[in-house]
Amino acid sequence: MPNFSEGRDKGVIDGIVAAIGSVEGVSVLNVDPGEATNRTVVTFVGEPEAVVEAAFRGVRRAQELIDMRRHHGAHPRIGATDVLPLIPVSGVTLEECAAMARTLAERIATETGIPTYCYEAAAYELRRKNLAVCRKGEYEGLRERLTVKGEAPDFGDRAWDETIARGGATVVGARDFLIAVNFNLNSTSTRRANAIAFDVREKGRPMRQGPKVTDKPVLDANGEKVWIPGTLKGTKAIGWYIDEYGIAQVSMNITDINATPLHAAFDEVSRAAAARGLRVTGTEIVGLVPRRCLVDAGKYFLRKQQRSVGIADDEIIRIAIKSMGLDELRPFLPEEKVIEDVMAAQTPKGQQLVDMTCRGFALETASESPAPGGGSISAYMGALAAALGTMVANLSSHKPGWDDEWERFSDAAESGQALLKELLALVDEDTAAFNRIMDAFKLPKGTDDEKAARSAAIQAATLYATEVPLRTMRAAVRTFPLLRDMAANGNPNSVSDAGVGALAARSAVLGARLNVKINAAGLKDRTAADTLVAEAERIAAEAVALEAETIKIVEDKI
């Protein structure tokens, strides 16, 4: 996720992005230029070797296109490529990213001549884990800094020359995902924005001998400044004025999104602003944000309103956008700003059953193709059962006069949403299991080795095709506690909906049972087959009893 010191010249930005995208296996997810900061954040993903190569090419191209002697912007920076973090997404550890970052830093210094510091998890010195320490004095202070003992870069240490004058230095490291966010203020005062930033950032502000900011700082026994810590852990912040928008902002990096979630930062900056007579009018996300951060934020604001959080994630995210004013400066589009959504949009895949219309799904089932079949339909019936239970819980949570019980019903709806997601995923997984069997049967069977490999593949695929509908049964039967609770205690006007949900859940379980039995019949390992069928029979009997119990409650209520 490199940050380049150019946010105005589209030709330069496009040239750097083209260099990054020239590496096979790399997907550029987001390019986020800022005119006032004169800075662009590029987010790209891929396998480790491809990402490292793309990062190097981006740094090299930035060195060719950006002259730091002419660079001016609101954001701190030390070089053409200011900072370059490698971030683990999946299948790789932070420690592995740190090792790659150090190798990349050395290559940058060796092949381009750019002095390179290592920070965060890749830091060679504890103090240099902090980006601000590596960037101390920025580009303007770099020339003098290179002559100071202990300030030399980790790679590429030498006297000031034409290469450094043009491209500056860079900082390479590895870190977990952070959120770069700016909070918009109803003010044009950089000084007041800075004061708010100092109130909340973890580092805080220097303690002074008097009440004025011009008073001398308090020093400890070692002659070091004494700091008053801010209120938000894992955050860095400054205040600035943005000509492009005509407002001051509190610009923040949330480096630990577990310690300080996005919504907590928004609320705390809002509180600190209000204490100084200002108001946060909106929020600007720079680059991409993990989906869970917006879902957590939406749920937080819904709970403050005493509203159910058991609604679809897209609706929860819409609440987060409106609550924090993420669309104040420009439209906030999740498909362009949420990392998982951007990655999904760039991942080629065939049409999923759950993405079809109801009519399209029914027609596809009615076609000559053997899939989707009973397994997918069973999973979908289970999903509908969970959806009905969730609906009744949401209606109960918002029923006039039931305000004291909103949280109980919200929790029930949230559990229903989790089951709904699980069962919807099984709709497509059941069809994928069938296709795996068909693929196994297509394997060559000429030689003895080929026959053995084909037989093993068929057995593995058959086992998988038996386990998937069993997972559908396990999930569908777990909808009954929700449906029974909603029938007995939910909104009485919706009791029939809970009953229909119970009927759908029973059908889902019994339908999936048939798939377990027919697929288990193809297993050579009869012990494994008998074990799977026995569990299916137990769940089926449980579902029949729970459905009867729930329907009796419904009939009595009606």
N, C-alpha and C positions, 0 to 999 in steps of 0.2 A: 504494500500500500504506500508507494513512494509519494513524497510531496515535492513538487518541482516549483522553482521560483519564477514562474511565469503564469499569469492568469488573464492576460489581456490579448496577446497576439495569438489568434487562432491557428495561424500557420505554424508557429513554433510548437504549440500544444499538439496539433495534429501530427507533426513530425515525430515528436517523442512517443506518442501513442502508437503510431505506425511501427516504430522500432520495437516496441514492446509486443505488439500483436503479430510481428513477423515470425515469432517462435511457434513452431507447431505444438499444439497441445495446450496453449495458453488462451484463456478467454478473458477479454477485457470487459469487466462488469459495469464500471462506472467511471466517468471522467467529470470531475467537479471543479471547474475554474471559479476563482473569485477575483473580481476586478479590483476591488479596494485593497485586498490583501496581496494582490498580484502573485497568486499562488494557485496551483492546481493539484488536487489529490486524485491519483489514478488507482483504481482497485482492480486487480486481476487475479485469476486463480488458475491452478493447474497442478500437475505432478511436480514434486520438489525440483528436480533437475531443470525442467522447462521454466519454472518460475524464476529460479536463480539466473538462468541465461537471459530471460526476458528483462529481469531487473538490471542486469549489467548493460544490456543494449540500451535500455532507457536512460541510464546514467551517462553512458558514452554519448548518446545523441543530445542529451541536455547540455553536456559540456560543449558540444559543437555549436549549439544554437543560442545559448544564453550567455550574455556577458554581464557578470555581476557588478562591474564598474558602473553600469547604467541602471541597475535594479533599485527600485524603491517600492515599498509596500508596507501595509500596516502590520503584517505578521513577522515575528522574529524569524531570521534565517541566517544560515552560515555559508550557503553555496547554491549552485545551480540545481543540484539535487540536495535539498536541505536535509531530509531525513528519509530513511528507507527501512521500514520494519517488515520482517517476515512474520506472518501470523498463521498459526496452525488452525486449519478448518476441520479436517478429519483425517484419521489414518496416519497422523504424524504428531510427535510430541513437541513441546516447547523447547526441550533440551536439544532435540534434533535440529530444530529451526535455528537455535543459537549457534550450533556448530556450522551450519550452512552460512549463517550471517557472517561469521568470522572469516570463513574461506572467501566469501564474496567481497568482504571489505579489503582483504589482502589483494585480491585480483584487481579490484578497482584502482587501488593505489599503484600496483605494479604496471598495469596496462594503460592506464589513462593519466597517471601522475597526480591524481586528486588525493590530497591528504584525507585520511579516513579515520574517524573515531567509532568505537563500538559502544553501544548503550543497551540498557535494559538487560534482558537475559544473556546477551552476548558480551556484556561489559567485562573487561579484564580487571578493572578497579571498581571497588564498591561505590565510590562517589560518582563514577561515570554511568551508573545505572540510570541516573537522572539526566534526561535529555537537556535540561537547562544548563547543567554543568558542562556538557560537551559543546553546547552552543554559546557558551559565555562570551560576551563581547560581540557576538554576531560576526558578519562578514567584515564590518569596518574595524573590528578589533583583532582580526585574525593575524595580520602582519606582525604586530607587536607580540601577540601571544605565542607565535612560533619560536620566539627567542627566549621565552621564559621556561625555566626548568620545571618539569612536571606538567607542562601544558601541551607537550608534543602530542600529535595524533598517534594512534596505535599503529597505523601503517602510513608510509609516505612522508615520514619526517624529513624536512629539509628547509633550507632558507627560502624566503619569498622569491617567486619567479613569475614569468609571464603566464604560465599555466595556472598557478594559484590565483594570480590577479584576475584572470578571466573567469575561472570556474569556482573559486573558493574551495571550501572543504565539504565533506558530507559526513553524515552520521548513520551508521548501519547497525541494525540490531534485530532482536526477536522479542515479541511481546504477545500477550493475549489481546483479544479484540478490545479496542477502546472506542468510545463515542466522542467524536469532535462535534461540539454543539455551541451555538451562539444564542444567547438570550437577548431579545430585543427590548430596549428600554424606551419609555416615553420621554426621552431626554437627548440632548446633544452633548452632554458633559462627559468627556473622557475621564476627568478627575473623579466624578461620582461613580462612574462605571467601574473604575479601578478600586474605589473604596469598597464597593459591593463585592468585587472579585476577591479582595483581601479578607473580607469578612468570612467568605465561605470556603476558599481554597484550603487544602490541608496544611500547606506551609504557613498560611496566615500572613501576619505583618510584623515588622520589627517593633519591639516594645520601646517606647520613647520616654525620656526623662520628664517630659511635660505633655500637655494635651494637644499641642500643635504638631502637624506633620513635619514642620521644620525643626522641631526640637531634636537634640542629639539622641541617638539610640542608646539603650541600656546595653552594657557589655558585661559578659561573664568574667570569671577569674582568668580565663585564657585570652581575654580580649575579643571574643567572638560576640556577635550580636545575639541578644535574647529575643526569641520569637514568640508571639502570641498565636497559637494555632487557630486555624479556621474551623468551621463546623462540618465540612464534608470530607470524609476519608477518601483517599484515592482520587483526588482531583487536583488539577492545575488550572489556574485562571488568571486572565488579565482583562482590563477594560480598554476599549478603543472606540473611535468614531469612524463610521463607514460613510464616505461620501456618496457611494452608490445608492444607499437607502436614506441618507439624511438623518441617521439616528446613531446613538451610542449603543454598544453591545457589551455584555459580559461574555467573553470568549473562553470556553472551558474544554479541557480534555478530561473525560472521565476514564481514568486508567484502570479502575477496579469497578466494573459494573455490578458486581455482587455486593460490594460494600456500599456503593452509592448508585442505586438504580436511576435511570433517566428521570422518572417522575419525582424522585426524592430531590434531585438537583433542581428541578424546575420549582418545586414548592419552596425550597430553601432560598434560592435566589429571589423568588417572589417575596418571601418574608423579609429578607435583608434589604431589598429594594424599597418595600413599603416602609420599613423603619427609617429610611432616608428620604421619604416623601416621593418616591418614584414607583413606577409600576412596570412589571414585565408584560409586554403586549403580545409577545409571540416567541417562537423558537425556530431556529434554523439548524437543521442537521447538515453537517459537512461530510460528504462521502456517503457511505452506507451504514445501516444500523441493523443489528440482529433482530429478527422477528420477535423473539421472546421479550425484548426490551419494550416494544410497543404493546404487546399483549399484556405484559405485567402492568404497564402504565394505564392502559384502558381499564383493566380490572380494578386498579387502585382508585381511579376516579369514579367508576361505577359504584364501588363500595361506599365512597364518601357520599354519594347520592342515595344510598340505600336501595340500589337497583341490582337486579340479578346479573351475575357475571357468567351465567350459563348460557351464553349466546354464541353465535359463530365468531370465529377469530377475526374475520374481516370486519364485522360490526364492532368488535372490541377495539380494533385498530382505528376505526373511524372515530370512535369516542376519544381515543388518545390524541389523534390529530387535532380535533376540535378543542380538547381540554387544554392542550399546550400551545395552540396556535401555530402548529407546524406548517400551515398553509397561509400564514400572514403575508410573507414576502413573495411567494410563488406557489403554484399548486404542488401539493405533496402527493406523489403517485407511488404507492407501495411497490409496484412492479419496476420502478426505477430507483427506489431508495432502500428497499428491504433486501438484505443480501440473499436470503434463501429464495425470494421471489425472482430476483434477477438471475440467479444461478439456474433456477428451474426453467425460466424462459429461454435460456441458452443451451439447455440440455435436450438434444433431439430424442423424441420418443413417439411411439404410436399413440393414437387416441385412446385414452383411458375410458373404461365403461362408465365410471362415475362422473366423467365430464360430459356425457351425452345428455340429451333431453330425455324426459320420461318416455316420450313417444319413440325416440331413436333407440333407446335401450330395449323397449318392447319389440320393435321391428327387428333389431339385430338378433334378439333371442329367437324370434320366429323364423329366422332365415335358415338356409340349408346347413350352415356351419354348426358343428356340434358344441361350439363354445361361443358365448356364455351358455351355461346350462344350469342344472339344478343347484350346483354348489354356489354359483354366483348369485342366483335368485334367493337362495336361503340366506346368504350373508346380507343381501339387500333387504330382505324382510326383517332380519334382526336389526339392521340400521334404522328402518322405519319404526320398529318397536321402541328403540332408544329415543328416536326423534319425538314420538308421541309422548313418552314419559317426560322428556325434557320440556316439551311445550306446556304440559299441564303444570309442571313446576314453575315455569316462568310466569304463566298466567296467575298462579297462586301467589307468587312473590309480589306481584304488582296489584293484587286484588284490593280494592278500597276497603279499609277497616282491618286488614290483615298486616298492617305495617310492622307490628311487633315480631312477626314471624318471617320477614323478608329474607333474613340471612339463612335460615334453615332451608327455605325453598331454593334460594340461590345456590347453596351447596349441593342440593339434590340435582338442580339443573346442570351444574358444572360437572358432576359425575356422569350425568347422561350424555353430555357433549363428548366426554372422553370415550365412552362406549360407542357413540355414533362414529367417531373418527376411526376407532379400531375396526368396526364392522365394515365401514365403507372401504377401508384398505383391503379387507378380505374379499370384497367383490371382485377386484381385479386380480388378487393373488390366486384365487381359485382357478380363474381362467389361465393364469400363467403356469399353474401346476399342471393343468391338462396339456398345455402346449409343450411343457418339458417332457412329458411322456411321449408325445408324438415325435419330438426331436430325437429322443433316445431310440425309438423304433426305426428311424431313418439312418442310423449309424451303419457303417459297413460291417458285413459278417462273412467275409471271405476266409481269412486265416483263423486259426484257433485263437490267437491273441485278440483279433478283432471281435470274434464271437464272445470271448470272455469279457472284453471291455464293453461290448454292447449290452450283454446280459446284466453286468453290474450297473450300467447307466440306467437301464430299464427298472431295476429293482430300487435304485436310489430315487428315481423320479416317482415311482409308485408309492414308496414310503412317504415322500413329500406330499403327494396328492391325497394321501390318507390323513396326514397330520393337519393339513390346511382346513378341511371341513370340521375336524375335531376342535380346532381353535375357534371356528365359527360357533360351534356348540357351546364352548366354554364362555365365550363372550356374550352370546345371546341369552344364556340362562342367567347371566348377571344383570340383565335388565329387569328381572322380575321383582327384586326388592324395591326398585324405584317405582315400577308400575303399581305394585300393591300399595305402597305408601301414598302414591298420588290418588289411587282409587279410594282409599280409606280417609285420607286427610287433606287432599288437594281441593282445588276449586270445584265445588259440587256441580257447576254447570258443565264441567269437562270430564265428568266421571266416565262417560261412554268412550271418550278418547283413550283413557287409560285401559278400558276393556278391549278396545280394538288393538291396542299395543300388546296386551297379553296374548291375544289370539295370534298376532303376527310373530311374537317371540316363540310361542309353542310351535308354529309352523316352521320357523327358522331352525329350531333345534331338531325337529323330527325330519325335516328335509335334509339337513346336513348329515344326520345319522345315516340316511340311505347312502350318501356318498362315501362315508367312512367305510360302510360294510362292503360296497361294491369294489372299492379300491383295495381294501385290505385282502379281498379274495385273491388278488394278484400277487401277494407277497409270498415268497418262498419261506421266509422266516415265520413259521406259524406261531411261535411264542409271542413275537412282537405283534403279529396280526391279532391274536386273541386278546392281548393286553389292550390294544387300541379299541377294539370292538367292545370289550367289557366296559371301558370308561364311557364310550358312547352310549351304551345301553343304560348305564347309571344316570347320566345326565338327562337322557330322554325321559326316564321315569320321573326324575325330579321336576322337569319342565311340565309334564302332564299334571302333576299334583299342584304345582305353583299356579299354573294357568287356571285350574278349576277353583282354587282358593281365591284368586283375584277376581274371576268372573262372578263368583258368588257375592263378593263385596259389591261389585258393580250392579248386579241385578237387585240386591237388597236396597241400594241407594236409589235406583231408578223407581 
